[in-house]
Amino acid sequence: MHVKLPSKIDDTLRYLRLKFLPRTLFFRTMLLIFIPLIVVQVVSVVVFFDGSWSRMGRRLSDNLAADMNMIIELVKQEPKKIVQFQKMAEQTFGLEFEHYDNDEKHQVIKKENKGSRLVIGYLEQALERVFPEDEAGIYLGKGDKDLVVTINTADGLFRFVTSKKKIFSSSIFMFVVWMAGTSILLFLVAVLFLRIQVRSIAELAQVAEDFGKGIDNKNFKPYGSSEVRKAAFAFIKMKERIQRQISERTQMLAGVSHDLRTPLTRMKLQVTMMPEIDDKKDFLSDIDEMEKMLDGYLSFVSGEAGEKSSFVDMNEMILSIINKFRNKDALIKYSTNDQVSAIQGREQALKRALTNIISNAFRYGKTIAVSLESNNKKLSICVEDDGPGIPEDKRDDVFKAFYRLENSRNKETGGVGLGLSIAKDVITSHGGTIELGDSSMGGLKVLINIPL
């Protein structure tokens, strides 16, 4: 069930997701693993600290405070037997103690240093309960006997020396170390396993993207989880069906082209052999136009499906296209940033697309500017002219098949309306984009972006 939240809360949650939530599947999954793991570790430590460790610390502190109380009471009752009590305390309780009268006790207290609350906290509470009327001090010293407790009574100062192991257990640190170590080990195993799973998805995405650019990666083999393998096998079957359909369509159109060219050639021969009449030139012009239209239709539908992908130097390609138009009555300007200009693609298809675009610029403009720019992410080609341009409301329509701004079929005013359609189809199949805009020269600007 979907709970509809107020628009402000929903916008805030969406902003937080976009701002802080990782974008990749790997890091999102690691976040799902890492956060519960940390929560479990913290809860375990807190439960252990508030349960076993704190209960044990209280019991140890209470026992030590009770032992000190018993020794003090014995000394108060029989002060002459203090030497015997010292031996008994060391042998029985592991305690060393000294008794100072009221004149000496202040010098003894000044020589000590207070200890950490983590170690002496429970003992302080126990001493407050056992000696509510006396002043007790707890200090941490050095060596084996590193715990010093002073109890200032009316009969003098009692100074006890023992080991801090009497009140403090280091097992909590070992517990935390073991938990942290096992957690890190499990986290590393999860990262390794998840990286293998994500890699299979990433390779499937890359193969699909390459296929969209006309690159057929035949070495791809599905692996990973059953869901990923299932998706990969489905993609392979889909790719085979698309390739089969394209092949069948191309073969069919090749046959149609051959069948139509035969009667057209016969008609052209018959018209040529006809006596000179006024309509003979028009007949030949119509037949030439039909052949031109037939070539355009076939090229648009069949595309360059059979061409293999290879590395193409776009700089050399553009120069070769421009050189074909050097004899035109137009000024040509070409610039490049001399960066990486080689991309992987279908050379003939790209050459045809750029030829269509540049030839349009020469058809309508007197000054043409072509530029090639590239960086680590994309390659950009810009073609500008000083011609009449294309109205803004017609720029989407000119990419449609057989659409012409000039409605007549006169071959002197343009082709069959497939130049930009073919160019867009080729650029899109390479994962790029093509946009029309206003040129700074006053005419049309064609901007092509192809990812590297």
CORJO-V80237 format. One line per field, one symbol per residue. phi: phi as a letter, one per 40 degrees, with the letter a starting at -180 (. if undefined). psi: psi as a letter, one per 40 degrees, with the letter a starting at -180 (. if undefined). Layout:
phi=???
psi=???
//
This chain:
phi=.ccccddccccccccccccbcdcccccccccccccccccccccccccccccccccccccccccccccccccccccccbccccccccccccccbgbbbbbbcccbcccccccbbcbccccbdccdccccccbccbcbbbbbbbgccbbbbbbcbcchbbbbbaccccbbbccccccccccccccccccccccccccccccccccccccccccccgccccccbcahccccccccccccccccccccccccccccccccccccccccccccccccccccbcccccccccccccccccccccccccgbcccccacbccccccccccccbccccacbbbaacfccbcbcaccccccccccdcccccccbbbbbbbbbbaacbabbbbbbabccgbdccbcccccccgcbccccbcccbiccgbdcccccccccccgbbbbbacccchbbbbbbbbcc
psi=hhhhiiddddddddddddddhididddddddddddddddddddddddddecddddddddddddddddddddddddddgddfdddddddddddefhhiihiiededddddeeiiiaidddeddddddddddgdeihiihihaiadgehhhhhhideahhhhhaieedehheddddddddddddddddddddddddddddddddddddddddddeehhgeehhhiaidddddddddddddddddddddddddddddddddddddddddddddddeiihidedddddddddddddddddddddddafdehiiihhhdddddddddddedeigihhhhiiefahehihahdddddddddddddddddeidhhhhihiiaedihhhhhiifaeahideedddeeihehhdheifhedeiaefeddddddddddeeeaihiiahieeebihhhhhhi.
//
